[in-house]
Amino acid sequence: HLRKKLGITREQCLDRVAAALQLARQYADDIEFSAEDATRSDVAFLAEVARTAIAFGATTINIPDTVGYAVPELYGEFIRSLRERVPNSSKAVWSVHCHNDLGMAVANSLAGVKIGGARQVECTINGLGERAGNCSLEEVVMAVRTRRDYFQLDLGIDTTQIVAASRMVSQTTGFVVQPNKAVVGANAFAHASGIHQDGVLKARDTYEIMRAEDVGWAANKIVLGKLSGRNAFKQRLQELGISMESEGEINAAFARFKDLADRKSDIFDEDILALVSEESVHSEPDHYRLLALSQHSETGERPHAAVAFAAGSTEFHAESDGNGPVDASLKAIETKVQSGAELMLYSVNAITSGSTESQGEVTVRLQHGGRVVNGVGADPDIVVASAKAYLSALNKLHSKAERVAAQG
């Protein structure tokens, strides 16, 4: 990195570290210094870099495994050895930052804590990150909490918010959590084996090392129905920890709830969360609105869709064939919009499980002119949900284009 990327000597590197810290100290007292690709660096020189950084005011020293090359035992020992080589190491918090290229980001981070003495873990919800991702927050937190006997550490984290945070990140980014993902995957607490099921029913600790409710999982609960009123809906939002800034936002979400209740007999907490998520997506100006959709699909015949939607004050009717009803519906919309956007991602997730009546939640990612946007749509009819998601994404592209034009 010094020779090929930066083109500087080790002495010049130390001078730059000192200068950077002196500048940073003019603006902040709490400063983190991070050494890129630390795990493949010469430990003696890295120790000198860390010593210099601390001497000039760094309060946190971060040791990244930038390319996910490390293995747990060696990474833990690397950090321990590094701390021992730095005379002023006790004046800073030592931090780990691990990538998951070899699937060991969590294990490496935990080794850095237990063996190396690190007291900060840089991690991400759902393990999101470039390439194969980063260390997963939920996995590190629950590992330290569940094995407190081994780590002898407290985190001060409200673990009951983990699942809600995971869902929010998934809905916002469009990256669906894999069902077998530890802690937050849909199957994380499911027991398929009959022997396991019998054991859990008799005594939960026979097979469960942590409780589902401790991370925010709860059984599907029917809370509202077609006859439920606005006050009941508002009360349930509060119970779910959802706050809305205005009565107008509550009214809009309630209108969506009533529309759903007319078509779906049982409304679960997950349905309400999806409604609120969709409402937040619609915070962008609603330039495009779905009015009606019909589609015909028959074995041996090419599917056909007819879509009615509004663009501003203008109403459009469009039809198209496609490889499937979803493809036909989106192509119909494009015959009128002609956005030129590239479809980067299309994903479907069942909001509730165990019933064919479940809502489908669709995420669409579009790219156009260097801009990437996500759209979300939910509906018991997956084709309708897809059209909603597509128009939601188009609304974001349209809104961004208007802002750029106004600034220009």
C-alpha positions in Angstrom: 0.0 0.0 0.0 2.8 2.5 0.9 4.8 1.8 -2.3 2.2 0.9 -4.9 -0.8 2.8 -3.8 0.5 5.9 -1.9 4.1 6.0 -3.3 5.6 7.1 0.0 8.3 5.8 2.4 7.7 4.5 5.9 9.1 7.8 7.3 6.8 9.8 5.2 3.9 7.6 6.4 4.7 8.4 10.1 4.9 12.1 9.3 1.5 12.0 7.6 0.0 10.2 10.6 1.2 12.9 12.9 0.0 15.7 10.7 -3.4 14.1 10.2 -3.9 13.7 13.9 -2.8 17.2 14.7 -5.3 18.5 12.2 -8.1 16.3 13.6 -7.4 17.4 17.1 -8.4 20.9 16.1 -11.9 19.7 15.4 -12.6 16.8 17.8 -11.3 15.2 21.0 -12.5 11.6 20.2 -10.5 10.4 17.2 -10.2 7.0 15.6 -7.2 6.0 13.6 -7.7 3.1 11.2 -4.8 1.3 9.5 -6.0 -0.1 6.1 -5.2 -3.8 5.5 -3.5 -4.0 8.9 -3.5 -7.8 9.1 -1.2 -8.1 6.1 1.2 -5.5 7.4 4.5 -5.7 9.1 3.6 -5.8 12.8 6.7 -3.9 14.0 6.0 -1.0 11.6 2.3 -1.1 12.4 3.1 -0.8 16.1 5.2 2.3 15.4 2.3 3.8 13.4 -0.1 3.1 16.3 2.3 4.5 18.8 2.6 7.7 16.7 -1.2 8.0 16.3 -1.8 7.7 20.0 1.0 10.1 20.8 -0.6 12.7 18.6 -4.2 12.3 20.0 -5.9 9.2 18.6 -8.3 7.7 21.2 -9.2 4.6 19.2 -6.9 2.4 17.2 -8.8 0.3 14.6 -7.1 -2.8 13.2 -9.1 -3.8 10.0 -8.9 -7.1 8.2 -9.7 -5.2 5.0 -9.8 -8.1 2.6 -11.1 -10.8 5.0 -7.8 -12.7 4.9 -7.3 -13.4 8.7 -8.2 -16.5 10.7 -9.4 -16.2 14.3 -6.5 -17.5 16.3 -3.9 -15.6 14.3 -6.0 -12.4 14.3 -6.4 -12.4 18.0 -2.7 -13.0 18.6 -1.9 -10.3 16.0 -3.8 -7.7 18.0 -2.4 -8.9 21.4 1.1 -8.8 20.0 0.5 -5.4 18.5 -0.8 -3.9 21.8 2.2 -5.3 23.7 4.6 -3.6 21.2 3.0 -0.2 21.7 4.2 1.5 24.9 1.2 3.9 25.1 -1.4 1.3 24.1 -3.4 1.8 27.3 -4.2 5.4 26.3 -6.5 4.2 23.4 -9.4 1.8 22.9 -8.4 -1.0 20.4 -10.9 -1.8 17.8 -11.5 -4.6 15.2 -13.0 -4.3 11.8 -13.4 -7.6 9.9 -14.7 -8.4 6.4 -16.4 -11.7 5.6 -14.6 -12.9 2.4 -13.8 -16.3 4.0 -16.8 -16.4 6.2 -14.9 -15.6 9.4 -15.7 -12.0 10.1 -17.6 -12.8 13.3 -15.2 -15.4 14.5 -12.2 -13.1 13.8 -13.9 -10.2 15.7 -14.6 -12.3 18.7 -11.0 -13.6 18.7 -9.9 -10.0 18.6 -12.0 -9.3 21.7 -11.1 -12.4 23.7 -7.5 -13.0 22.7 -6.4 -9.6 21.5 -8.1 -7.4 24.1 -10.1 -5.3 21.7 -13.0 -3.4 23.2 -14.7 -2.0 20.1 -16.2 -4.1 17.3 -17.1 -2.4 14.1 -20.0 -4.3 12.6 -23.1 -4.0 10.5 -26.8 -5.0 10.8 -27.4 -8.2 8.8 -23.7 -8.3 8.1 -24.1 -6.0 5.1 -21.0 -4.6 3.5 -18.9 -4.6 0.3 -18.1 -7.9 -1.4 -19.1 -10.7 1.1 -20.1 -8.3 3.8 -18.8 -7.3 7.2 -19.0 -8.7 10.7 -22.7 -9.2 11.7 -23.8 -7.0 14.6 -26.5 -9.4 15.7 -24.2 -12.4 15.8 -21.5 -10.7 17.8 -23.9 -9.2 20.3 -25.7 -12.5 20.9 -22.5 -14.5 21.0 -21.1 -12.2 23.8 -24.4 -12.2 25.6 -25.1 -15.9 25.3 -21.5 -16.9 26.3 -21.0 -14.2 29.0 -19.3 -17.0 31.0 -16.5 -17.1 28.4 -16.2 -13.4 27.3 -16.9 -11.9 30.8 -18.2 -8.7 29.0 -21.4 -6.6 29.1 -22.6 -4.7 26.0 -25.4 -2.4 27.2 -27.5 -3.2 24.1 -31.3 -3.7 24.1 -31.3 -7.0 22.2 -35.1 -7.0 21.9 -34.7 -4.4 19.1 -32.4 -6.6 17.0 -35.1 -8.2 14.7 -36.9 -4.9 14.2 -33.6 -3.3 13.2 -32.8 -6.2 10.9 -36.2 -5.8 9.2 -35.8 -2.1 8.8 -32.4 -2.4 7.1 -33.7 -5.2 4.9 -36.7 -3.2 3.8 -34.6 0.0 3.2 -31.7 -1.7 1.3 -33.7 -4.3 -0.6 -31.4 -7.1 0.6 -33.6 -9.9 1.9 -32.3 -11.8 4.9 -31.6 -15.4 4.1 -33.9 -17.7 6.1 -31.1 -19.6 7.8 -29.2 -16.4 8.8 -28.2 -16.7 12.5 -30.3 -14.8 15.0 -32.5 -12.8 12.5 -33.3 -15.4 9.8 -36.8 -16.7 9.6 -35.7 -20.2 10.5 -33.2 -19.2 13.2 -35.5 -20.6 15.9 -37.3 -23.2 13.9 -36.9 -26.9 14.9 -37.6 -29.3 12.1 -36.4 -32.5 13.7 -39.1 -34.3 15.7 -36.7 -35.2 18.5 -35.7 -31.5 18.7 -39.4 -30.4 18.7 -40.2 -32.8 21.5 -37.3 -31.7 23.6 -38.1 -28.0 23.2 -41.7 -28.6 24.2 -40.6 -30.4 27.4 -37.8 -28.0 28.2 -36.7 -25.1 26.0 -33.1 -25.1 27.1 -32.6 -28.6 25.7 -32.1 -27.2 22.2 -32.4 -23.4 22.6 -29.3 -21.5 23.7 -31.1 -18.2 23.5 -34.8 -17.2 23.6 -36.4 -15.9 20.4 -38.2 -13.1 22.3 -34.8 -11.9 23.6 -33.9 -10.7 20.1 -37.4 -9.4 19.3 -39.0 -12.4 17.6 -42.7 -13.0 18.5 -45.3 -15.4 17.2 -47.7 -14.0 14.6 -50.5 -12.4 16.4 -53.8 -11.4 15.0 -54.4 -7.9 16.3 -56.8 -6.1 14.0 -59.5 -6.9 11.4 -62.0 -5.4 9.0 -64.1 -3.8 11.8 -61.1 -2.3 13.7 -61.2 1.5 13.9 -58.6 4.2 13.7 -58.0 4.4 17.4 -57.3 0.7 17.6 -54.9 1.0 14.7 -53.1 4.0 16.3 -52.9 2.1 19.6 -51.3 -0.9 18.0 -48.8 1.3 16.2 -47.8 2.7 19.7 -47.5 -0.8 21.1 -45.2 -1.8 18.2 -43.0 1.2 19.0 -43.9 3.0 15.8 -44.2 6.8 16.0 -45.6 9.0 13.2 -44.9 12.7 13.0 -48.4 13.9 12.0 -52.1 12.8 12.0 -51.9 13.0 8.2 -49.3 10.2 8.2 -51.5 8.1 10.5 -54.5 8.7 8.3 -52.6 7.6 5.2 -51.4 4.4 6.9 -54.9 3.7 8.2 -56.3 4.1 4.8 -53.9 1.4 3.5 -54.8 -0.8 6.5 -58.5 -0.6 5.7 -57.9 -1.4 2.0 -55.9 -4.4 3.1 -58.5 -5.5 5.7 -61.1 -5.6 2.9 -59.1 -8.2 1.1 -57.3 -10.1 3.9 -59.3 -11.4 6.9 -56.5 -11.6 9.5 -54.1 -8.7 10.0 -50.8 -9.6 11.8 -48.2 -7.3 13.3 -46.0 -8.1 10.3 -48.7 -6.7 8.0 -48.8 -3.5 10.0 -45.1 -3.1 9.9 -45.2 -3.6 6.1 -47.9 -1.0 5.8 -45.8 1.5 7.7 -42.7 0.6 5.7 -44.6 1.2 2.4 -45.9 4.4 3.8 -42.4 5.6 4.5 -41.4 4.7 1.0 -44.3 6.9 -0.2 -42.8 9.9 1.5 -41.5 10.8 -1.9 -43.9 12.9 -3.9 -46.5 10.5 -5.3 -46.1 11.4 -9.0 -47.0 7.8 -10.2 -50.0 6.0 -8.7 -51.4 2.6 -9.5 -55.1 2.8 -10.3 -56.0 -0.6 -11.6 -54.3 -3.8 -12.9 -55.6 -6.9 -14.6 -53.7 -9.8 -16.0 -54.4 -13.0 -17.9 -52.2 -16.0 -17.7 -53.0 -19.4 -19.2 -51.0 -22.6 -19.7 -49.4 -22.5 -23.2 -50.3 -18.8 -23.8 -48.1 -15.7 -23.3 -49.3 -13.7 -20.2 -50.9 -10.4 -20.8 -51.4 -7.4 -18.5 -53.4 -4.2 -18.6 -52.4 -1.4 -16.2 -54.0 1.9 -15.4 -51.9 4.4 -13.5 -51.7 8.2 -13.0 -48.6 10.3 -13.7 -49.4 13.6 -12.0 -52.8 14.6 -13.2 -52.7 12.5 -16.4 -54.2 9.0 -16.4 -52.6 6.3 -18.6 -53.8 2.9 -19.8 -51.2 0.5 -21.0 -51.1 -3.2 -22.1 -48.3 -5.6 -22.8 -47.3 -9.3 -23.0 -44.5 -10.7 -21.0 -42.7 -13.8 -19.9 -44.9 -13.8 -16.8 -47.7 -11.6 -15.3 -45.1 -9.5 -13.4 -43.0 -9.0 -16.5 -46.0 -8.1 -18.5 -47.2 -5.6 -15.9 -43.9 -3.8 -15.6 -43.5 -3.7 -19.4 -46.9 -2.2 -19.7 -45.9 0.6 -17.4 -42.7 1.2 -19.3 -44.6 1.5 -22.6 -45.9 4.9 -21.3 -43.2 6.0 -18.8 -40.2 5.1 -21.0 -37.9 5.7 -18.0 -34.9 4.0 -19.6 -34.1 2.6 -16.1 -32.3 -0.7 -15.6 -33.8 -3.3 -13.3 -31.0 -4.2 -10.9 -32.9 -6.3 -8.3 -36.3 -7.8 -7.9 -37.1 -9.7 -4.7 -40.2 -11.1 -3.1 -40.7 -11.8 0.6 -43.8 -13.3 2.4 -44.7 -10.9 5.2 -46.3 -13.6 7.3 -45.9 -17.4 7.1 -48.2 -20.4 7.3 -50.9 -19.1 5.0 -51.5 -18.6 1.3 -53.4 -15.4 2.3 -50.1 -13.8 3.3 -49.1 -10.5 1.8 -46.2 -10.4 -0.5 -43.6 -7.7 -0.2 -41.7 -6.8 -3.3 -38.5 -4.8 -3.5 -37.4 -3.3 -6.9 -34.1 -1.6 -7.5 -33.7 0.6 -10.5 -30.6 2.4 -11.9 -30.7 5.3 -14.2 -28.1 8.0 -14.9 -25.9 7.0 -12.1 -28.7 7.0 -9.6 -29.9 3.8 -7.8 -33.2 3.7 -6.0 -35.3 1.1 -4.2 -39.1 0.8 -4.4 -41.2 -1.3 -2.1 -44.8 -2.6 -2.6 -46.9 -4.9 -0.5 -50.2 -6.6 -1.4 -51.8 -10.0 -1.2 -51.6 -10.1 -5.0 -47.9 -10.4 -5.9 -48.4 -8.9 -9.3 -50.1 -5.8 -7.8 -47.3 -5.6 -5.2 -44.7 -5.7 -8.0 -46.4 -2.9 -9.9 -46.6 -0.8 -6.7 -42.9 -1.4 -6.0 -42.0 -0.5 -9.6 -44.0 2.8 -9.4 -42.5 3.5 -6.0 -39.0 3.3 -7.5 -40.0 5.4 -10.5 -41.3 8.1 -8.0 -37.9 8.3 -6.4 -36.2 8.6 -9.8 -38.7 11.3 -10.8 -38.2 13.2 -7.5 -34.4 13.1 -7.8 -34.6 14.3 -11.4 -36.8 17.2 -10.3 -34.4 18.2 -7.5 -31.4 18.1 -9.9 -33.3 20.2 -12.4 -34.2 22.7 -9.7 -30.6 23.0 -8.5 -29.3 23.3 -12.0 
